[in-house]
């Protein structure tokens, strides 16, 4: 007779097959069991057609990867633990010592910091280019350039670049480059809903699933998507070597968020546009940045290439409004909480010192605040902004 402890671990009962439910079951595993030595030796992880170890994928993570690939119009997806991990994975997969990467000057800050520290320490150089000037990109591509980052719109200041023009520059050099040049887009803002990155010619798309796909402000995850199998294999093998993995419960949370993602994106888009237009009429505001607003930098490119806009807008205050007044304004808000990130149910705001984040001169003397619009009532959010602005002026 087996001891009870052994019976509990090796219990013979198997639940009947055929159970179906709306949500994908959560598979949590490090160890995967094989039926025989032959099965263990024959199964491999490289093409995700079998299970070998939890780090290499489970039914839950494979399902999420397929859905994210479909969302973005790609064929292959690799999941990683955060959006920044997706940025790092793309750099590690495509760059080696002696290579150079080019980054928009208005890119996501941690992407630039990664280039300035780890990439530089590994013998990979970098330069920043003006994403609103394809000629500047053309001038800065060199024989060492191996990867060009794109971001639409720019981080914090929300300039929308002419992506097809930038991609055309990259492809014109890539065709004669000894190694080729990979274009990688940070597609977190577009999220596969505002535009199709691959229709515009992008090679690789990285996405902070922390934002819109999750939607709950409670999960960290990222993805790297491509239509090209060779590029995917570079990403996939690098991912296995560095040991990135995502938890089953986190994958489940993002899968649940995907079901409402298009509805949330549309609702937050409508609310954001309404508040951005209203803020344009406020006495303390010099400029409102939102790609869908006429006059916002890159509006024509957004109008041509996009069908929607995300939940972000930024305001530039008039020069006579001091930073202390701007801080008081932010502290006075009740529904807009102070916090990083965006696309969750709660509205957020953060004041930024843009000049400290850019190599190019920031031409505006007034301070800037970025807003992320949540799922609250537009009327309540507008009233919140109005009462905080009144305190600022007083």
C-alpha positions in Angstrom: 0.0 0.0 0.0 1.4 3.4 -1.0 1.9 6.1 1.6 -0.8 8.8 1.5 1.8 11.4 0.5 2.8 9.4 -2.6 -0.9 8.8 -3.5 -1.7 12.5 -3.4 1.2 13.3 -5.7 0.7 10.3 -8.1 -3.1 10.0 -8.0 -4.4 8.1 -11.1 -7.5 10.2 -11.7 -7.6 12.2 -14.9 -10.5 14.6 -15.5 -12.5 13.8 -18.7 -11.5 15.7 -21.9 -13.8 18.0 -23.7 -14.4 20.7 -21.2 -15.0 24.1 -22.9 -15.4 27.5 -21.4 -15.4 31.2 -22.5 -12.1 32.0 -20.9 -8.9 30.1 -21.7 -7.8 27.7 -18.9 -4.7 28.8 -16.9 -1.8 26.5 -17.2 0.9 27.1 -14.6 4.0 24.9 -15.0 7.7 24.8 -14.8 8.0 21.1 -15.3 6.3 19.4 -18.2 5.7 15.7 -18.0 6.6 13.4 -21.0 5.0 10.0 -21.7 8.2 8.3 -22.6 12.0 8.8 -23.1 11.3 8.7 -26.9 8.7 11.5 -26.5 11.2 13.5 -24.4 13.9 13.2 -27.0 11.6 13.9 -30.0 9.9 17.0 -28.7 11.5 20.4 -29.3 10.5 24.0 -28.4 11.9 25.9 -31.4 8.7 26.1 -33.4 6.2 25.9 -30.5 4.6 22.7 -31.7 5.1 20.9 -28.4 5.7 21.5 -24.7 9.0 20.9 -23.1 9.4 23.3 -20.2 7.2 26.0 -18.7 9.6 28.7 -19.7 9.2 27.7 -23.4 5.4 28.1 -23.3 2.1 26.6 -22.1 -1.3 26.4 -23.8 -2.2 29.6 -22.1 0.8 31.6 -23.3 0.7 30.1 -26.8 -3.0 31.2 -27.1 -2.1 34.7 -26.0 0.8 34.9 -28.4 -1.5 33.9 -31.3 -4.1 36.5 -30.4 -1.6 39.3 -30.0 0.0 38.5 -33.4 -3.5 38.7 -34.9 -4.2 42.0 -33.1 -1.2 43.6 -34.7 -1.5 42.0 -38.1 1.6 39.9 -37.6 2.3 36.1 -37.8 4.7 35.5 -34.9 4.7 36.7 -31.3 7.0 36.3 -28.3 5.8 37.3 -24.8 8.1 38.9 -22.2 7.6 40.2 -18.7 7.2 43.9 -19.5 7.1 46.5 -22.3 10.7 47.5 -21.4 11.7 43.8 -21.6 10.3 43.8 -25.2 12.5 46.8 -26.0 15.5 45.1 -24.5 14.8 41.8 -26.3 14.6 43.5 -29.7 17.9 45.2 -29.1 19.6 42.0 -27.9 18.2 39.9 -30.7 19.3 42.1 -33.6 22.5 43.9 -32.3 26.0 42.9 -31.6 29.3 44.7 -30.7 30.2 47.2 -33.4 26.6 47.9 -34.5 24.8 51.1 -34.2 21.1 51.8 -33.4 19.2 55.0 -34.1 16.5 56.2 -31.8 13.9 59.0 -32.1 14.8 61.9 -29.8 11.2 61.8 -28.4 11.3 58.0 -27.8 10.2 56.3 -24.6 12.8 57.4 -22.0 13.9 53.9 -20.7 14.7 52.9 -24.3 17.2 55.8 -24.5 18.6 55.0 -21.1 19.1 51.4 -22.1 21.1 52.5 -25.2 23.2 54.9 -23.1 24.2 52.2 -20.5 23.9 48.5 -21.3 24.0 48.8 -25.1 27.0 51.2 -24.9 28.7 48.9 -22.4 28.3 46.0 -24.9 30.0 47.9 -27.7 26.8 49.0 -29.4 26.7 52.7 -30.3 23.6 54.9 -30.7 22.5 58.2 -32.1 19.3 60.2 -31.8 17.4 61.5 -34.8 14.5 64.0 -35.4 11.5 61.7 -36.1 9.7 64.7 -37.7 12.4 65.1 -40.3 13.1 62.0 -42.6 16.1 63.9 -44.0 17.7 63.9 -40.6 17.3 60.1 -40.4 18.8 59.8 -43.8 21.7 61.8 -42.8 22.4 59.8 -39.7 22.2 56.2 -41.1 25.7 54.8 -41.5 27.3 51.6 -42.5 27.2 50.6 -38.8 23.5 51.1 -38.5 21.7 47.8 -37.8 18.5 48.8 -36.1 16.3 51.9 -36.3 13.6 52.5 -33.6 10.3 54.2 -34.5 7.7 55.5 -32.1 4.2 56.9 -33.0 3.5 59.3 -31.5 6.5 60.5 -29.6 6.6 59.8 -25.9 5.0 62.6 -23.7 5.0 65.3 -26.4 2.9 63.2 -28.8 4.3 64.4 -32.2 3.1 61.9 -34.9 5.8 61.1 -37.4 5.4 60.3 -41.1 6.0 56.6 -40.6 5.9 55.6 -44.3 8.5 58.3 -45.1 10.8 57.1 -42.3 10.4 53.5 -43.3 11.2 54.3 -46.9 14.5 55.9 -45.8 15.3 52.7 -43.8 14.5 50.4 -46.6 16.5 52.4 -49.2 19.6 51.9 -47.1 18.7 48.4 -45.9 18.7 47.1 -49.5 22.4 48.0 -49.9 23.5 47.5 -46.3 25.9 44.5 -45.7 23.7 43.2 -42.9 20.4 44.9 -43.6 18.7 47.3 -41.2 15.8 46.3 -39.0 13.0 48.8 -38.3 11.3 48.3 -34.9 8.3 50.2 -33.8 7.1 50.9 -30.3 3.4 50.3 -31.1 2.0 50.6 -27.6 0.0 53.7 -28.4 -1.5 52.3 -31.6 -2.0 48.9 -30.0 -2.9 47.3 -33.3 -6.1 49.4 -33.4 -5.1 52.9 -34.6 -3.2 51.6 -37.6 -1.5 48.4 -38.9 2.2 48.7 -38.5 3.0 46.0 -41.0 0.9 47.5 -43.7 3.1 50.6 -43.3 6.2 48.5 -43.8 7.6 48.0 -40.2 9.7 44.9 -39.7 9.1 44.4 -36.0 6.5 45.7 -33.5 7.0 45.8 -29.8 4.0 46.4 -27.5 3.6 47.1 -23.8 0.7 44.7 -23.1 0.7 46.4 -19.7 -1.4 49.2 -21.3 -4.4 48.6 -23.5 -4.4 44.7 -23.8 -4.4 44.4 -20.0 -6.6 47.4 -19.4 -6.6 46.9 -15.6 -3.4 48.7 -14.5 -2.4 45.5 -12.7 -0.3 43.4 -15.1 3.2 43.9 -16.5 3.8 42.2 -19.9 5.2 42.9 -23.3 5.4 41.4 -26.8 7.6 41.3 -29.9 5.6 40.7 -33.1 6.7 40.2 -36.7 5.5 38.8 -40.0 9.0 37.5 -40.9 9.9 34.0 -39.7 13.6 34.6 -39.8 13.3 37.7 -37.7 11.0 35.9 -35.3 13.5 33.1 -34.9 16.2 35.6 -33.9 13.8 37.0 -31.3 12.6 33.6 -30.2 16.0 32.0 -29.7 17.4 35.1 -27.9 14.3 35.1 -25.6 15.0 31.4 -24.7 18.7 32.2 -24.0 18.0 35.1 -21.7 15.2 33.2 -19.9 12.3 35.6 -20.2 9.0 34.1 -19.2 5.5 35.2 -18.3 3.2 33.8 -15.6 0.1 31.8 -16.4 -2.1 34.1 -14.3 -0.7 37.2 -15.9 -1.4 35.7 -19.4 -4.9 34.9 -18.3 -5.5 38.5 -17.2 -4.3 39.9 -20.5 -6.5 37.3 -22.4 -9.5 38.6 -20.4 -8.6 42.2 -21.1 -8.4 41.5 -24.9 -12.1 40.8 -25.0 -13.0 44.4 -24.1 -10.0 46.1 -25.6 -11.6 47.6 -28.7 -14.5 48.9 -26.7 -12.2 50.5 -24.1 -9.9 52.0 -26.8 -12.9 53.6 -28.6 -14.4 54.9 -25.4 -11.2 56.4 -24.1 -10.4 57.9 -27.6 -13.8 59.7 -27.6 -13.3 61.0 -24.0 -9.7 62.1 -24.7 -10.6 64.1 -27.8 -13.4 65.9 -25.9 -11.2 66.9 -23.0 -8.3 67.9 -25.3 -10.6 70.2 -27.3 -11.9 71.7 -24.1 -8.4 72.3 -22.7 -7.5 74.3 -25.9 -9.9 77.0 -24.7 -8.4 77.5 -21.2 -6.6 80.7 -20.5 -3.6 79.1 -18.8 -2.9 76.7 -21.7 -0.5 77.7 -24.6 -0.9 74.4 -26.6 -2.6 71.0 -26.4 -0.8 68.0 -27.9 -3.1 65.3 -29.4 -2.5 63.8 -32.8 -6.2 64.1 -33.8 -6.2 67.8 -33.1 -5.5 70.0 -36.2 -2.3 71.9 -35.5 -0.8 69.3 -33.3 2.6 68.2 -34.7 2.1 65.4 -37.3 -1.7 65.8 -37.5 -1.6 65.3 -41.3 0.3 62.1 -41.0 -2.1 60.8 -38.3 -5.1 61.7 -40.4 -3.7 59.8 -43.4 -2.5 56.7 -41.6 -4.7 56.2 -38.5 -8.4 55.5 -37.8 -8.3 56.2 -34.1 -6.2 57.8 -31.3 -5.4 56.6 -27.8 -6.1 57.9 -24.3 -3.3 60.4 -24.1 -3.0 64.2 -24.4 -0.5 66.7 -23.2 -0.8 70.4 -22.4 1.9 73.1 -22.5 1.2 75.9 -20.1 1.8 79.5 -20.8 5.3 80.8 -19.8 3.8 83.0 -17.0 2.5 79.9 -15.2 5.3 78.8 -12.9 6.3 75.2 -12.2 5.0 75.6 -8.6 1.6 76.6 -10.0 1.6 73.6 -12.3 2.4 71.3 -9.4 -0.4 72.9 -7.4 -2.7 72.2 -10.4 -1.7 68.5 -10.5 -2.1 68.2 -6.7 -5.5 69.8 -6.8 -6.9 67.2 -9.2 -9.3 64.6 -7.6 -10.1 62.1 -10.4 -6.8 62.5 -12.3 -4.4 60.7 -10.0 -0.6 61.2 -10.1 0.9 58.1 -11.6 2.9 56.7 -14.5 1.5 54.4 -17.3 -1.8 54.7 -19.0 -4.8 52.9 -20.6 -6.2 51.7 -17.3 -9.6 52.5 -15.9 -8.4 55.4 -13.8 -7.3 58.8 -15.2 -3.8 59.9 -14.5 -1.5 62.9 -14.9 2.3 63.5 -14.6 4.2 66.8 -15.0 7.4 66.5 -17.0 10.6 68.5 -17.5 10.9 67.9 -21.3 14.2 69.6 -21.8 16.0 67.2 -19.5 14.7 64.3 -21.6 15.7 65.5 -25.1 19.0 66.2 -26.9 17.2 68.7 -29.2 16.3 72.1 -27.7 12.7 72.2 -26.4 11.4 75.5 -27.8 8.5 76.0 -25.3 9.2 78.0 -22.1 6.1 76.7 -20.3 5.8 73.5 -18.3 4.1 70.4 -19.6 1.6 67.9 -18.1 0.6 64.6 -19.7 -2.9 63.2 -19.1 -4.1 59.6 -19.5 -7.9 59.5 -19.7 -9.6 56.6 -18.0 -13.1 55.3 -18.1 -14.7 57.9 -15.8 -17.5 60.3 -17.0 -16.2 63.0 -19.3 -18.3 65.6 -17.5 -16.7 64.6 -14.1 -13.2 64.7 -15.6 -13.8 68.1 -17.2 -15.2 69.5 -13.9 -12.1 68.2 -12.1 -9.8 69.9 -14.6 -11.8 73.1 -14.3 -11.6 73.3 -10.5 -7.9 72.6 -10.5 -7.3 75.3 -13.2 -9.3 77.8 -11.1 -6.9 77.2 -8.2 -3.9 77.6 -10.4 -5.2 81.0 -11.7 -6.2 82.2 -8.2 
